[in-house]
Amino acid sequence: MAKNKASILIVEDDTNIRETLSNILQQNGYSTDTAENGHEAIKKSHTKFFNLALLDIKLPDIEGTKLLTKMHGNMPKMVKIMITGYPSLENAVEAVNLGADAYVIKPVKPEKLLLLIEEKLEKQRTADKMTEDKVTEWIKTRARKIEHESPK
């Protein structure tokens, strides 16, 4: 079961795949939203926060790697997993270089995808926690410094 009910955006032009992925993720405790093309995905990512996005590489209106670049610019902390039915070394290297956190080949095995998603979300939670801890420690250090500097 997913911790913290993460929100996942599924960007896939194939209706059957999109709905199947959404159902599997919802059954495993995730909140999902879907987009059938890049334009819709960008629009949704501007109005709602997503912890993770599953991005198809071949979309009708934009190449998945271009969508990845746009989404990475808008939401750099969002985990982005590329999904493709047309695997190539060039696509994989380009996707990773543009900020993809993982690259999955269709047909997607649900168990493997769920493990990958949880692994990536756990890494995201750990990074966020470390950032929070650093900010908290900085504030405490700053408060102590100000306390020692102020005249008594």
Contacts in CASP RR format, 6 or more apart in sequence:
PFRMAT RR
TARGET T0000
AUTHOR 0000-0000-0000
METHOD contacts of the structure
MODEL  1
MAKNKASILIVEDDTNIRETLSNILQQNGYSTDTAENGHEAIKKSHTKFF
NLALLDIKLPDIEGTKLLTKMHGNMPKMVKIMITGYPSLENAVEAVNLGA
DAYVIKPVKPEKLLLLIEEKLEKQRTADKMTEDKVTEWIKTRARKIEHES
PK
1 28 0 8 1.000
1 29 0 8 1.000
2 28 0 8 1.000
2 29 0 8 1.000
2 30 0 8 1.000
2 118 0 8 1.000
2 121 0 8 1.000
3 121 0 8 1.000
3 125 0 8 1.000
4 125 0 8 1.000
5 29 0 8 1.000
5 30 0 8 1.000
5 31 0 8 1.000
6 30 0 8 1.000
6 31 0 8 1.000
6 51 0 8 1.000
6 52 0 8 1.000
6 117 0 8 1.000
6 121 0 8 1.000
7 30 0 8 1.000
7 31 0 8 1.000
7 32 0 8 1.000
7 33 0 8 1.000
7 48 0 8 1.000
7 49 0 8 1.000
7 50 0 8 1.000
7 51 0 8 1.000
7 52 0 8 1.000
8 25 0 8 1.000
8 30 0 8 1.000
8 31 0 8 1.000
8 32 0 8 1.000
8 33 0 8 1.000
8 50 0 8 1.000
8 51 0 8 1.000
8 52 0 8 1.000
8 53 0 8 1.000
8 54 0 8 1.000
8 117 0 8 1.000
9 32 0 8 1.000
9 33 0 8 1.000
9 34 0 8 1.000
9 35 0 8 1.000
9 41 0 8 1.000
9 44 0 8 1.000
9 45 0 8 1.000
9 48 0 8 1.000
9 50 0 8 1.000
9 52 0 8 1.000
9 53 0 8 1.000
9 54 0 8 1.000
10 18 0 8 1.000
10 21 0 8 1.000
10 22 0 8 1.000
10 25 0 8 1.000
10 32 0 8 1.000
10 33 0 8 1.000
10 34 0 8 1.000
10 35 0 8 1.000
10 53 0 8 1.000
10 54 0 8 1.000
11 34 0 8 1.000
11 35 0 8 1.000
11 36 0 8 1.000
11 37 0 8 1.000
11 38 0 8 1.000
11 40 0 8 1.000
11 41 0 8 1.000
11 53 0 8 1.000
11 54 0 8 1.000
11 55 0 8 1.000
11 56 0 8 1.000
11 59 0 8 1.000
11 67 0 8 1.000
12 18 0 8 1.000
12 21 0 8 1.000
12 34 0 8 1.000
12 36 0 8 1.000
12 54 0 8 1.000
12 56 0 8 1.000
12 83 0 8 1.000
13 36 0 8 1.000
13 37 0 8 1.000
13 56 0 8 1.000
13 58 0 8 1.000
13 59 0 8 1.000
13 60 0 8 1.000
14 56 0 8 1.000
15 36 0 8 1.000
17 106 0 8 1.000
17 108 0 8 1.000
18 34 0 8 1.000
18 36 0 8 1.000
19 34 0 8 1.000
21 32 0 8 1.000
21 54 0 8 1.000
21 108 0 8 1.000
21 113 0 8 1.000
22 32 0 8 1.000
22 34 0 8 1.000
24 110 0 8 1.000
24 113 0 8 1.000
24 114 0 8 1.000
25 32 0 8 1.000
25 114 0 8 1.000
25 117 0 8 1.000
26 32 0 8 1.000
28 114 0 8 1.000
30 117 0 8 1.000
33 44 0 8 1.000
33 48 0 8 1.000
33 50 0 8 1.000
35 41 0 8 1.000
35 43 0 8 1.000
35 44 0 8 1.000
36 60 0 8 1.000
37 59 0 8 1.000
37 60 0 8 1.000
37 61 0 8 1.000
37 62 0 8 1.000
38 59 0 8 1.000
38 61 0 8 1.000
38 62 0 8 1.000
38 64 0 8 1.000
38 67 0 8 1.000
39 61 0 8 1.000
39 62 0 8 1.000
41 53 0 8 1.000
41 55 0 8 1.000
41 67 0 8 1.000
41 71 0 8 1.000
42 67 0 8 1.000
42 70 0 8 1.000
42 71 0 8 1.000
42 74 0 8 1.000
44 50 0 8 1.000
45 53 0 8 1.000
45 71 0 8 1.000
45 74 0 8 1.000
45 75 0 8 1.000
45 78 0 8 1.000
46 74 0 8 1.000
49 75 0 8 1.000
50 75 0 8 1.000
50 78 0 8 1.000
51 78 0 8 1.000
51 79 0 8 1.000
51 121 0 8 1.000
51 124 0 8 1.000
52 78 0 8 1.000
52 79 0 8 1.000
52 80 0 8 1.000
52 81 0 8 1.000
52 117 0 8 1.000
52 120 0 8 1.000
52 121 0 8 1.000
52 124 0 8 1.000
53 71 0 8 1.000
53 78 0 8 1.000
53 79 0 8 1.000
53 80 0 8 1.000
53 81 0 8 1.000
54 81 0 8 1.000
54 83 0 8 1.000
55 64 0 8 1.000
55 67 0 8 1.000
55 68 0 8 1.000
55 71 0 8 1.000
55 80 0 8 1.000
55 81 0 8 1.000
55 82 0 8 1.000
55 83 0 8 1.000
55 100 0 8 1.000
56 64 0 8 1.000
56 82 0 8 1.000
56 83 0 8 1.000
56 84 0 8 1.000
57 63 0 8 1.000
57 64 0 8 1.000
57 65 0 8 1.000
57 82 0 8 1.000
57 83 0 8 1.000
57 84 0 8 1.000
57 85 0 8 1.000
57 86 0 8 1.000
57 91 0 8 1.000
57 95 0 8 1.000
58 64 0 8 1.000
58 84 0 8 1.000
58 85 0 8 1.000
58 86 0 8 1.000
59 67 0 8 1.000
64 82 0 8 1.000
65 82 0 8 1.000
65 91 0 8 1.000
65 94 0 8 1.000
65 95 0 8 1.000
65 98 0 8 1.000
68 80 0 8 1.000
68 82 0 8 1.000
68 95 0 8 1.000
68 98 0 8 1.000
68 99 0 8 1.000
68 100 0 8 1.000
69 98 0 8 1.000
71 78 0 8 1.000
71 80 0 8 1.000
72 78 0 8 1.000
72 80 0 8 1.000
72 98 0 8 1.000
72 99 0 8 1.000
77 124 0 8 1.000
77 127 0 8 1.000
77 128 0 8 1.000
79 101 0 8 1.000
79 117 0 8 1.000
79 120 0 8 1.000
79 121 0 8 1.000
79 123 0 8 1.000
79 124 0 8 1.000
80 99 0 8 1.000
80 100 0 8 1.000
80 101 0 8 1.000
81 100 0 8 1.000
81 101 0 8 1.000
81 102 0 8 1.000
81 103 0 8 1.000
81 104 0 8 1.000
81 116 0 8 1.000
81 117 0 8 1.000
81 120 0 8 1.000
82 91 0 8 1.000
82 95 0 8 1.000
82 100 0 8 1.000
82 102 0 8 1.000
82 103 0 8 1.000
82 104 0 8 1.000
83 104 0 8 1.000
83 105 0 8 1.000
83 106 0 8 1.000
83 108 0 8 1.000
84 91 0 8 1.000
84 103 0 8 1.000
84 104 0 8 1.000
84 105 0 8 1.000
84 106 0 8 1.000
85 105 0 8 1.000
85 106 0 8 1.000
87 103 0 8 1.000
87 105 0 8 1.000
91 103 0 8 1.000
92 103 0 8 1.000
95 103 0 8 1.000
96 103 0 8 1.000
101 120 0 8 1.000
102 116 0 8 1.000
102 120 0 8 1.000
104 112 0 8 1.000
104 113 0 8 1.000
104 116 0 8 1.000
END
